Amino acid sequence: MVEKLGSVLPKASALVRSKTFHNYFRSWRRFMLQGALSAEAGAPSSTVFQLIMDGRETEIKGEHVTQALQETYHRIADLNDFSFTSTTNDITRSNLWLSLRRFCNFLSLVHFLPPFTAPGAITTIGASKTPVLADLAREMGRLPPCSTWAEAEEQDARENIELMQLLRDELQKEFVSELDLFREGQRIITDHTLYSPAQIDEILANEGVQSTKLGAVGSQPRLHSAVKLFHAMMYEDFSCQCHEYRAALFLRSVGGQKTLSPYLGSTPKGLHAAFVIILIDTGWNLQPLGDLLNDPFVGKASRGKRKLKSVGSVKFRADSSLVIASLTDYPAVEADLQMRSKHGRFSGVAVIESWLEMTSLLREKAAREQNPAANWLWIWRTQFDGNASSHLLSVENDWWYAFLKRISSHPRLGGLPITHRAIRKTFANIAAAEGVFNIRLPMALADHASEGTTQQYLTETTIHAVYAAKMRKFMNLWESVASITVEGAARYLGLSDDDLKKQRQLGLASGLDFALTRQVEEVDGSATFDLAKKDRIFVVSTEAMEKLHLARLALNEKGSVVLACNPGRWVRSWLVWQVVVEGYCELIEKSRLRGKFRAAKERVEKRLSAEQDALPLVY
């Protein structure tokens, strides 16, 4: 069994990046260890483990695997079951299950396991606590306080857009700096007026490192010679005939690999800048972004002078679904036909194509050596050996923190504890703001499978701003309908007769006929209302105010759960009733009855704290 598994694991690992594969393997290893224990105990669902232990893998059937996975699924999904994991975090448990199921799919693809069926994802109830960039700026005291949620939403939207663009600009500066050095290196390498690598080697062997033919220390001729020699050693398998110490000392005299590497491209600094720029432009998770292949464009379209291209990758935890994002492309500018930009800002397409240019030498070498890294978009040259690597662990750790340190003096970005998660959440919030809270827009841009996932990426400020906007609209329509029988209502409300009539028609069409204080025949063309008076008005009494406050508390308490579980229901039903209840509360709090309402609220909350009353169950 071990020999067969050892032969198929390399094939399975080729299907995904090493880091992702390792994370999947950890869940599967725990699954196998527990399965072995269950097989020794003779558990009904341990058939597949028993066959593996006996070396009878050929007898394994799909239903055996399905049975074992179903049993494990129920153990992981039960938050009171700690046999597979000790965590009570439902999202962590869901990810453990998805990793296990995905790894078993890999083993099935390489024919170690037969085809099988497995349960879907574990349902989670959660909300993202990740802040957006505006939240970070506010916590640092860089944003003034706002008097309303709508004002806060406008401030957040503006701050998010500005900070995201400033962050992208800083990354672009680093990327362009690396790109310029690479192109300068290409010019040096193809300059036949300079010494060839063989001639430089001969000078070092005969005259030593201090030879004036190679230029003085700190001079451009010496740097150019070092770039030529370094390129030949890295990419042309050139071996110096002079003593290796002399060659190393010569390269060190111009700054060593740290100075020379940018002239050859494929640097970690350039990769990091390009990677995060595309993260900002797409709003993707790190996994599908990191798994882009070396030919990432899956389609293109034209819109006048602007072209759109799409990049495609696979989101493994979402059942290997293809994720696609559109990147803007601009026409080439006359000053530099190799770099397309607008207002000095490079498009996402230009960044990717420039990165492919910067890694072309390393990619060709990796392909010659049959290095799998050649197949990936994001590769970099490791120091000392010049080999290509596709490991991206440092993108979200060392390289990212080094970048934050470099921009620490920036007047607006400096000191902000920005993370990649914060960038992704900011992307979704910007899309929501630009789409006037059309949840489908950020959902599509962020490539989320459900509205619930996107809803978790929206901040409390955004949600409250939407709530406040709906409240204002509701109150206006309510007043319009309630004033149908009031003479001169338009003058009191500060509206024209036409505007009031339109608002009344919209209010009645929206179901606000309960606001009518008495039955009206054929009002504004509507049908006769036959609801009883007691069903159309709110009678203010001590008991009614207490019940109203209980309903308000219940809706507020359970609203966040409904918002996370079913955003569609929250918008269609929950938000409507919450606005109605809140509208009544606000009207009473502004009326002469506000003192009685305050006393009613105090009585309700006192009973609740003493457990003499309970919130109504609303859903």
C-alpha positions in Angstrom: 0.0 0.0 0.0 2.8 2.4 1.0 4.7 1.8 -2.3 1.6 2.3 -4.4 0.7 5.5 -2.5 4.2 6.7 -2.9 4.0 6.3 -6.6 0.7 8.2 -7.0 1.2 11.1 -4.6 3.7 12.9 -6.9 1.1 12.6 -9.7 -1.6 14.0 -7.4 0.6 16.8 -6.1 1.2 18.0 -9.7 -2.5 19.0 -9.8 -2.1 21.8 -7.4 0.6 24.0 -5.7 2.7 22.3 -3.1 1.4 24.5 -0.2 -2.2 23.8 -1.1 -1.5 20.1 -1.5 0.2 20.0 1.9 -2.8 21.6 3.6 -5.1 19.0 1.9 -2.8 16.2 2.9 -2.9 17.1 6.6 -6.7 16.6 6.7 -6.4 13.3 4.8 -3.6 12.0 7.1 -5.8 12.6 10.2 -8.7 10.8 8.3 -6.5 7.8 7.7 -5.1 7.6 11.2 -8.5 7.7 12.7 -9.7 5.2 10.1 -7.0 2.7 11.1 -8.2 2.9 14.7 -11.8 2.4 13.7 -10.8 -0.6 11.5 -9.1 -2.2 14.5 -12.3 -1.7 16.5 -14.3 -3.2 13.7 -16.5 -0.1 13.0 -19.1 -0.6 10.3 -17.8 2.4 8.2 -14.1 1.2 8.3 -14.2 -1.3 5.4 -12.0 0.9 3.1 -9.4 1.3 5.9 -9.4 -2.5 6.6 -8.9 -3.3 2.9 -6.0 -0.8 2.7 -4.4 -2.2 5.8 -4.7 -5.7 4.4 -3.1 -4.7 1.1 -6.3 -5.4 -0.9 -6.7 -1.9 -2.5 -8.1 -3.5 -5.7 -11.2 -4.7 -3.7 -12.1 -1.1 -2.7 -15.4 0.0 -4.1 -16.8 3.5 -4.4 -19.5 2.8 -1.8 -16.8 1.9 0.7 -15.2 5.3 0.3 -18.5 7.1 0.3 -19.5 5.4 3.6 -16.3 6.4 5.3 -16.5 10.0 4.1 -20.2 10.3 5.1 -19.4 9.1 8.6 -16.5 11.6 8.9 -18.6 14.4 7.4 -21.2 14.0 10.2 -18.5 14.0 12.9 -16.9 17.2 11.5 -20.3 19.0 11.0 -21.4 18.3 14.6 -20.0 21.2 16.6 -20.4 19.0 19.8 -18.3 16.2 18.3 -14.5 16.6 19.0 -13.3 13.3 17.7 -11.9 14.7 14.4 -11.0 18.3 15.6 -11.1 20.2 18.9 -12.1 23.5 17.3 -15.6 24.9 17.7 -15.2 27.3 14.7 -17.6 26.2 12.0 -15.6 27.8 9.2 -12.5 25.9 10.2 -14.4 22.7 10.3 -15.9 23.4 6.9 -12.4 24.0 5.5 -11.1 20.7 7.0 -13.9 18.8 5.4 -13.4 20.5 2.0 -9.6 19.7 2.2 -10.3 16.1 3.0 -12.8 15.7 0.2 -10.6 17.4 -2.3 -7.6 15.2 -1.4 -9.7 12.1 -1.9 -10.8 13.5 -5.3 -7.1 13.7 -6.2 -6.5 10.1 -5.2 -9.4 9.1 -7.4 -8.0 11.0 -10.4 -4.7 9.1 -10.1 -6.7 5.8 -9.7 -5.7 5.0 -6.1 -9.3 5.2 -5.1 -12.4 4.4 -7.2 -14.9 7.0 -8.2 -17.1 8.0 -5.2 -19.7 10.4 -4.0 -19.4 12.7 -1.0 -21.6 15.2 0.9 -21.3 18.9 0.0 -19.9 21.7 2.0 -20.7 22.1 5.7 -23.1 25.0 6.3 -21.6 27.8 8.3 -23.0 30.9 10.0 -20.4 33.6 10.0 -19.4 37.1 9.2 -16.1 38.4 8.2 -14.4 40.5 10.9 -11.8 41.7 8.6 -11.7 45.5 8.4 -11.6 47.5 5.2 -8.9 50.2 4.5 -11.3 52.9 5.7 -11.8 51.1 9.0 -8.0 51.0 9.5 -7.7 54.7 8.8 -10.5 55.5 11.2 -8.8 53.4 14.0 -5.7 55.4 13.4 -7.6 58.6 14.0 -7.3 59.8 10.3 -11.0 60.2 9.6 -13.3 62.7 11.2 -16.5 61.5 13.0 -19.7 61.3 11.0 -23.2 62.3 12.2 -25.1 59.8 10.1 -24.6 56.3 8.7 -25.1 57.7 5.2 -22.4 60.2 5.7 -20.1 57.5 7.1 -20.8 55.3 4.1 -19.9 58.1 1.7 -16.8 58.8 3.7 -15.8 55.1 3.7 -16.4 54.7 0.0 -14.3 57.7 -0.8 -11.5 56.6 1.6 -11.5 53.0 0.3 -11.2 54.1 -3.3 -8.4 56.6 -2.5 -6.4 54.2 -0.3 -6.7 51.3 -2.7 -5.4 53.5 -5.6 -2.6 54.9 -3.4 -1.6 51.3 -2.4 -1.6 50.3 -6.1 0.5 53.3 -7.0 3.1 52.4 -4.5 3.2 48.8 -5.7 3.4 50.1 -9.3 6.4 52.3 -8.4 8.3 49.2 -7.2 7.2 47.1 -10.2 8.2 49.8 -12.7 11.6 50.2 -10.9 12.2 46.4 -11.3 11.0 46.4 -14.9 13.3 49.3 -15.8 16.3 47.6 -14.4 15.4 44.4 -16.2 15.2 46.2 -19.6 18.4 48.0 -18.8 19.9 44.5 -18.2 18.6 43.3 -21.6 20.2 46.3 -23.3 23.6 45.5 -21.5 23.5 41.8 -22.4 22.9 42.5 -26.1 25.5 45.3 -26.3 28.3 43.8 -28.4 30.6 46.7 -27.7 31.2 45.4 -24.2 33.5 42.5 -23.2 32.0 39.1 -23.7 31.7 36.7 -20.7 34.7 34.7 -22.0 36.8 37.9 -22.3 35.8 39.0 -18.8 36.8 35.6 -17.5 40.2 35.8 -19.2 40.9 39.3 -17.8 40.0 38.0 -14.3 42.3 35.0 -14.8 45.3 37.0 -16.1 45.0 40.4 -14.5 42.8 39.9 -11.4 39.8 41.7 -10.0 41.4 45.1 -9.9 42.1 45.2 -13.7 41.4 48.7 -15.1 40.0 47.0 -18.3 36.9 46.1 -16.3 36.5 49.7 -15.0 37.0 51.2 -11.6 35.0 50.1 -8.6 31.7 51.9 -8.6 31.8 52.8 -12.4 29.2 51.9 -15.0 31.6 49.9 -17.2 32.4 47.6 -14.2 28.7 47.2 -13.5 27.9 46.4 -17.1 30.7 43.7 -17.2 29.4 42.2 -14.0 25.8 42.0 -15.4 27.1 40.3 -18.6 29.1 37.7 -16.6 26.3 37.1 -14.1 23.8 36.6 -16.9 26.0 34.0 -18.6 26.5 32.1 -15.3 22.8 32.1 -14.5 21.2 31.4 -17.8 23.9 30.2 -20.2 25.6 27.6 -18.0 28.8 29.6 -18.4 31.6 28.3 -16.2 34.5 30.6 -15.3 38.0 29.3 -16.0 39.5 31.7 -13.5 39.5 30.8 -9.8 36.0 30.9 -8.5 37.0 33.2 -5.7 38.1 35.8 -8.3 34.7 35.6 -10.1 32.8 35.9 -6.8 35.0 38.8 -5.6 34.4 40.6 -8.9 30.6 40.3 -8.6 30.8 41.4 -5.0 32.7 44.5 -6.0 29.6 45.8 -7.7 27.2 44.8 -4.9 26.8 41.1 -5.4 23.6 39.3 -6.3 21.4 41.8 -4.5 22.5 44.5 -6.9 22.8 42.3 -10.0 19.6 40.3 -9.7 17.1 43.0 -10.8 19.0 43.3 -14.1 18.1 39.7 -14.8 14.4 40.0 -13.8 12.3 37.5 -11.9 13.0 39.1 -8.5 10.8 38.6 -5.4 10.3 42.3 -5.2 8.9 42.5 -8.8 6.8 39.4 -8.3 5.3 40.7 -5.1 4.4 44.1 -6.6 2.7 42.5 -9.7 0.9 39.9 -7.6 -0.7 42.4 -5.2 -1.6 44.7 -8.1 -3.6 41.9 -9.7 -5.1 41.1 -6.3 -6.3 44.7 -6.1 -7.7 44.6 -9.7 -9.5 41.2 -9.3 -10.4 40.9 -5.6 -9.5 37.2 -5.8 -8.5 34.9 -3.0 -4.8 34.2 -2.8 -5.2 30.5 -3.9 -6.7 31.0 -7.4 -4.5 34.1 -8.0 -1.4 32.1 -7.0 -2.5 29.2 -9.3 -2.5 31.3 -12.5 -0.7 29.5 -15.3 1.9 31.0 -17.6 -0.8 31.7 -20.2 -3.5 33.2 -18.0 -5.6 35.0 -20.6 -8.7 33.1 -21.5 -10.5 35.6 -23.7 -10.5 39.2 -24.9 -13.0 41.7 -26.2 -12.8 45.2 -27.7 -14.6 48.4 -26.7 -13.3 51.2 -28.9 -9.8 52.0 -27.8 -10.1 50.0 -24.6 -9.6 46.3 -24.6 -10.7 43.9 -21.9 -9.0 40.6 -21.3 -9.9 37.9 -18.8 -7.7 35.8 -16.6 -8.9 32.4 -15.5 -7.9 30.2 -12.6 -9.3 27.3 -10.5 -10.8 27.8 -7.1 -10.2 24.4 -5.5 -12.2 24.8 -2.3 -15.2 25.7 -4.5 -15.2 22.3 -6.2 -12.6 23.3 -8.8 -14.8 26.0 -10.3 -13.2 28.2 -12.8 -12.9 31.8 -11.6 -12.7 34.6 -14.2 -11.9 38.3 -13.7 -11.8 41.1 -16.3 -8.7 43.2 -16.5 -8.6 46.6 -18.2 -6.1 47.1 -21.0 -5.1 50.5 -22.5 -3.7 51.4 -26.0 0.1 51.7 -26.1 1.4 55.1 -25.4 3.8 56.7 -27.9 6.5 57.2 -25.4 6.7 53.5 -24.6 5.0 51.0 -26.9 5.9 48.2 -24.5 3.9 49.7 -21.6 0.3 50.7 -21.9 -1.0 53.2 -19.3 -3.6 55.8 -18.5 -2.8 58.8 -16.4 0.5 57.1 -15.6 -1.2 54.0 -14.2 -0.6 50.7 -15.9 -3.4 48.3 -16.7 -3.6 44.9 -15.1 -3.1 43.3 -18.5 0.1 45.3 -19.0 1.4 44.3 -15.6 0.9 40.6 -16.4 2.4 40.8 -19.8 5.4 42.8 -18.4 5.9 40.1 -15.7 5.9 37.5 -18.4 8.6 39.5 -20.2 10.6 39.9 -17.0 10.5 36.1 -16.3 11.1 35.0 -19.9 14.8 34.1 -19.3 14.1 32.2 -16.1 11.1 30.5 -17.7 13.1 29.3 -20.7 15.8 27.9 -18.4 13.2 26.1 -16.3 11.5 24.6 -19.4 14.9 23.3 -20.6 15.5 21.7 -17.2 11.9 20.3 -17.1 11.2 22.3 -13.9 7.4 22.3 -13.3 7.7 25.9 -12.1 7.9 26.9 -15.8 4.1 26.2 -16.1 3.1 28.8 -13.5 2.8 32.6 -14.0 4.3 33.6 -10.6 7.9 32.3 -10.6 11.0 33.9 -9.2 14.7 33.2 -9.2 16.1 31.8 -6.0 19.4 33.3 -4.9 22.7 31.5 -5.2 21.6 28.7 -7.7 19.5 30.7 -10.1 16.7 28.0 -10.3 13.1 28.9 -10.8 10.7 28.6 -7.8 6.9 28.9 -7.7 6.6 28.9 -3.9 4.5 31.9 -2.8 4.5 31.6 0.9 6.5 34.7 1.3 4.0 36.8 -0.7 1.7 37.0 2.3 4.4 37.0 4.9 8.0 38.2 4.5 7.7 40.1 1.2 4.4 41.8 2.3 5.7 43.0 5.6 8.9 44.2 4.0 6.7 46.3 1.6 4.7 47.7 4.5 8.0 48.7 6.1 9.1 50.5 2.9 6.0 52.6 2.8 5.9 53.3 6.5 6.6 57.0 5.9 3.7 57.4 3.5 1.4 60.1 4.8 -1.8 58.1 4.4 -0.7 54.4 4.1 2.1 54.5 6.6 1.4 52.6 9.8 -1.9 51.0 8.6 -1.9 47.2 9.4 -3.1 46.3 5.9 -3.5 42.6 5.0 -4.4 40.8 1.8 -7.8 39.9 3.4 -8.4 43.6 4.0 -7.6 44.4 0.3 -10.1 41.7 -0.8 -12.9 43.0 1.5 -12.2 46.6 0.4 -12.6 45.5 -3.2 -16.0 44.0 -2.5 -17.1 47.2 -0.5 -16.0 49.5 -3.3 -18.0 47.4 -5.8 -21.0 47.5 -3.5 -20.8 51.3 -3.2 -20.4 51.8 -6.9 -23.4 49.4 -7.5 -25.7 51.2 -5.1 -25.9 48.1 -3.0 -26.6 45.8 -5.9 -25.3 42.6 -4.2 -24.9 40.9 -7.5 -22.2 43.3 -8.6 -19.7 42.7 -5.9 -20.7 39.0 -5.9 -19.8 38.6 -9.5 -16.6 40.7 -9.3 -15.3 38.8 -6.2 -16.4 35.5 -7.8 -18.4 34.3 -4.9 -20.8 31.4 -5.3 -23.5 32.8 -3.0 -24.8 36.1 -1.8 -24.1 35.1 1.8 -20.3 35.0 1.1 -20.4 38.5 -0.4 -22.6 39.8 2.4 -19.8 38.8 4.9 -17.4 41.0 3.0 -19.6 44.1 3.4 -18.9 46.3 6.5 -21.3 47.3 9.2 -21.1 50.9 7.9 -22.4 49.8 4.5 -25.2 47.7 6.0 -26.3 50.6 8.2 -26.2 53.1 5.3 -28.5 50.8 3.3 -30.8 50.5 6.3 -30.9 54.2 6.8 -31.6 54.9 3.1 -34.5 52.4 3.1 -35.8 53.9 6.4 -35.9 57.4 4.8 -37.7 56.2 1.7 -40.2 54.2 3.9 -40.9 57.2 6.1 -41.5 59.5 3.1 -43.9 57.0 1.5 -45.7 56.4 4.8 -46.3 60.1 5.4 -47.6 60.5 1.9 -50.1 57.6 2.2 -51.2 58.6 5.7 -51.9 62.2 4.5 -54.4 61.1 1.8 -57.4 62.5 3.8 -55.6 65.6 5.1 -56.4 68.8 3.3 -53.3 70.8 2.1 -51.0 67.9 3.0 -48.5 68.8 0.2 -47.9 72.2 1.8 -47.3 70.7 5.2 -44.9 68.1 3.8 -43.0 70.6 1.6 -43.9 68.9 -1.6 -45.7 69.8 -4.8 -49.1 68.3 -5.4 -47.7 66.1 -8.3 -44.8 64.8 -6.2 -47.1 64.0 -3.3 -49.5 62.1 -5.7 -46.6 60.1 -7.1 -45.4 59.2 -3.6 -48.9 58.2 -2.6 -49.2 55.9 -5.6 -45.8 54.4 -5.0 -46.7 53.9 -1.3 -49.9 52.2 -2.0 -48.3 50.0 -4.7 -45.6 49.1 -2.1 -48.2 47.7 0.4 -48.3 50.7 2.7 -52.1 50.8 2.7 -52.0 50.0 6.5 -51.1 53.7 6.9 -54.6 54.7 6.0 -56.5 55.9 9.0 -59.9 55.2 7.5 -61.3 53.3 4.6 -61.1 55.3 1.3 -63.0 54.6 -1.9 -60.9 54.6 -5.1 -58.0 56.7 -3.8 -55.6 57.6 -6.7 -57.1 54.9 -8.8 -56.5 52.1 -6.4 -59.1 49.5 -5.4 -61.3 49.7 -2.3 -59.5 48.8 0.9 -61.4 46.4 3.1 -59.0 46.0 6.1 -60.5 46.6 9.5 -59.4 49.9 11.2 -57.6 48.0 14.0 -55.5 46.2 11.4 -54.5 49.5 9.7 -53.3 51.6 12.6 -51.0 51.3 15.6 -53.0 52.1 18.8 -50.6 53.6 21.3 -51.0 52.0 24.7 -48.6 50.9 27.4 -48.9 47.2 26.4 -48.5 48.0 22.7 -45.4 50.1 23.3 -43.8 47.3 25.3 -44.6 44.8 22.6 -43.2 47.2 20.0 -39.9 47.4 21.9 -39.8 43.6 22.3 -40.2 43.3 18.5 -37.5 45.9 17.9 -35.0 44.0 20.1 -35.8 40.7 18.6 -35.4 41.9 15.0 -32.1 43.6 15.9 -30.7 40.6 17.7 -31.5 38.0 15.0 -31.0 40.3 12.0 -27.2 39.6 11.8 -27.9 35.8 11.8 -30.4 36.1 9.0 -28.1 38.5 7.1 -25.3 35.9 7.2 -27.5 32.9 6.4 -29.9 34.3 3.9 -29.1 37.8 2.5 -31.9 37.5 0.0 -34.5 37.0 2.7 -32.9 39.8 4.8 -33.4 42.3 2.0 -36.8 41.0 0.8 -38.6 40.4 4.2 -36.5 41.0 7.3 -35.4 44.5 6.3 -38.9 45.6 5.4 -40.4 44.6 8.8 -37.4 46.0 10.7 -37.9 49.3 8.9 -41.7 49.3 9.8 -41.0 48.6 13.5 -38.2 51.1 13.6 -40.3 53.6 11.9 -43.1 53.4 14.5 -40.4 53.6 17.3 -38.9 56.7 15.8 -42.2 58.5 15.4 -43.2 57.8 19.0 -39.7 58.8 20.2 -40.2 62.2 18.5 -43.8 62.7 19.8 -45.3 63.8 23.1 -45.4 60.1 24.1 -41.7 59.7 24.1 -41.6 59.8 28.0 -44.1 56.9 28.2 -42.2 55.0 25.5 -39.0 55.4 27.4 -40.6 54.1 30.6 -42.1 51.1 28.6 -38.6 50.3 27.2 -37.1 50.3 30.7 -39.8 48.0 32.1 -39.2 45.5 29.2 -35.5 45.5 29.6 -35.8 45.1 33.4 -38.0 42.0 32.9 -35.6 40.6 30.3 -32.6 41.0 32.6 -34.5 39.3 35.4 -35.6 36.5 33.0 -39.2 37.3 33.7 -39.8 37.9 30.0 -38.3 36.7 26.7 -37.9 38.0 23.2 -40.4 36.8 20.7 -39.1 34.2 18.2 -39.0 35.9 14.8 -37.7 34.4 11.6 
